[in-house]
Amino acid sequence: MNSFAGKITVLCFVASYAVTFALELWRLKRPGPAARFVALGFAAAGLFAHATYLIMKSQALPLGTPTGSLLLIALILAVFYFFEAIHHFRIAWAIFVLPIVLILIALAVITEDATAMPRADSGWKYFWGVAHGTLLILAAVGVSVGFIASVMYLVQLGRLRAKVAPNQGLTLFNLERLELMNRRAILWSFPFLTAGLLAGFALQVYDGFLLQDWLNPRIAAVVGLWVVFAILLYLRYRVHVRGRALAIWTMIAFAIFLIALVSPPHVFAPGAQP
């Protein structure tokens, strides 16, 4: 089993996801359940290869590295696609989710050379370092789901303005459902993002390096992401802005999130990184 798992590479699950995406595109032209079932089969194979690869590489790719975090978020989003495609069989999830998954994997491959880093100290500092990284990854998943909902919202809005018949082309949720999906993603992400920032701040205070490395692109991007989310919540619940404006702000948040993910890991103290 170990010898088989050792032969799994990034290309294995990338190819599976790419074939799944191609089959879903084919299904748009030739509607029918056969292509969807075959696509789900390739997606399941991709999920197995993806998860196995991360398990086998867990020591070499900690979650605090750009490659490790990007691959884990890509896996979570692939799982999200798989189960949503089963639960909402007619919705064109793959068209919107799998490109994000493939982009995250591509960014993981590009940043792989920058992932080497020493392991943090054990004990209290290590625990909070892991908590800091885990909370930010959970927030990143919410940002990604919000971005997917925003893109679907704008596409559906364009279809309605163009007066496209509901039974033609993509099958999507209505605007109210997509706006609700976006809002839930924001409400999911903001507490995790805030807690992750507080955990990182606590580690800086603990080590006596409160102002060290705060100009690091990753730190600046995460703080910027928090500001954008605060604006999103203000627009939604204080000014009661809805629809297209919120979708655009969510897409801006996703762009900042990508900058944070591909940035090099930052130092909390000499010899310790998250």
C-alpha positions, -999 to +999 in steps of 0.1 A: +000+000+000+028+024+009+046+017-024+014+024-043+007+056-023+043+067-029+037+067-067+009+093-064+019+127-076+002+161-080-004+152-117-027+123-106-053+143-089-049+173-113-057+150-142-087+136-124-101+171-117-094+182-152-112+153-167-141+159-143-142+196-155-141+185-191-170+161-186-191+188-169-185+211-198-195+183-222-227+178-201-237+214-208-238+206-245-252+171-242-273+170-210-277+136-195-269+117-163-242+095-177-216+122-180-223+134-145-219+099-130-186+094-149-175+129-138-182+120-101-162+088-105-132+108-117-137+133-090-137+106-063-105+092-078-090+127-076-101+131-040-085+098-030-052+107-047-053+142-033-059+131+003-033+103+000-007+127-013-013+151+015-010+123+041+022+110+026+037+145+024+025+157+057+060+159+072+075+177+042+045+201+037+033+215+071+001+236+069+021+268+077+038+266+043+022+281+012+022+247-006+007+228+023-021+253+030-030+257-007-032+220-013-053+215+019-078+242+009-080+228-026-088+194-011-116+209+011-131+227-019-129+195-040-148+177-012-173+206-012-179+202-049-182+164-047-209+164-021-228+194-034-228+178-069-245+148-053-269+167-032-278+193-059-274+171-089-286+196-115-265+226-104-233+232-124-210+231-094-179+219-113-179+249-137-173+272-107-155+252-081-130+230-100-113+260-117-106+274-082-093+240-071-070+238-101-057+273-096-049+266-059-030+235-069-011+254-096-002+281-070+009+253-046+033+239-073+047+273-081+054+281-044+068+247-035+104+258-035+096+284-008+081+259+017+111+247+036+110+259+072+121+248+107+095+232+130+082+254+158+090+248+195+068+222+212+044+231+240+022+262+244+038+281+215+034+251+191-002+247+201-011+283+194+009+283+162-011+254+150-043+271+161-033+303+143-027+284+110-058+262+114-082+291+121-068+310+091-073+280+068-109+276+080-114+313+072-099+308+038-124+280+030-152+304+038-137+331+016-134+306-012-170+295-009-181+331-008-161+338-039-178+309-057-212+321-046-204+356-058-193+344-093-224+323-096-245+353-085-230+376-111-234+349-138-271+344-128-277+381-127-263+384-162-285+356-174-316+373-160-307+406-175-302+389-209-335+371-204-320+336-209-345+309-205-341+289-172-337+256-191-309+269-213-272+266-205-261+266-168-284+255-141-279+277-110-296+286-078-318+318-078-302+351-067-317+350-032-302+315-026-268+326-039-268+358-018-277+337+013-248+313+005-224+343+002-237+358+035-233+325+053-197+322+040-189+356+053-204+350+087-185+317+088-151+332+079-151+364+099-149+348+134-122+323+123-102+351+107-105+373+138-096+344+161-066+335+139-054+371+140-057+372+178-038+340+181-010+354+160-010+386+180-008+366+212+022+347+199+039+380+190+033+394+224+045+362+241+078+362+222+083+399+227+084+405+189+052+425+186+063+447+158+087+423+141+079+412+105+045+431+104+054+444+070+055+408+057+031+404+027+013+375+044+006+395+076-004+426+057-027+406+034-044+389+063-050+422+081-062+437+048-086+407+045-100+413+079-106+450+070-124+440+038-146+415+058-154+442+083-165+464+054-186+436+040-204+431+073-209+469+077-224+471+042-246+441+047-260+448+082-256+485+087-261+500+053-281+471+040-263+469+007-271+436-011-265+418-044-239+428-069-219+452-046-214+424-019-204+400-046-177+423-059-164+430-024-163+392-017-142+388-049-118+415-037-115+396-004-107+364-024-079+382-043-063+394-010-067+359+004-047+345-026-019+370-019-018+359+017-016+322+008+012+325-017+033+348+005+063+332+024+056+321+060+063+348+085+085+346+117+069+348+151+103+345+168+138+334+158+135+298+147+097+296+150+072+299+122+035+292+120 
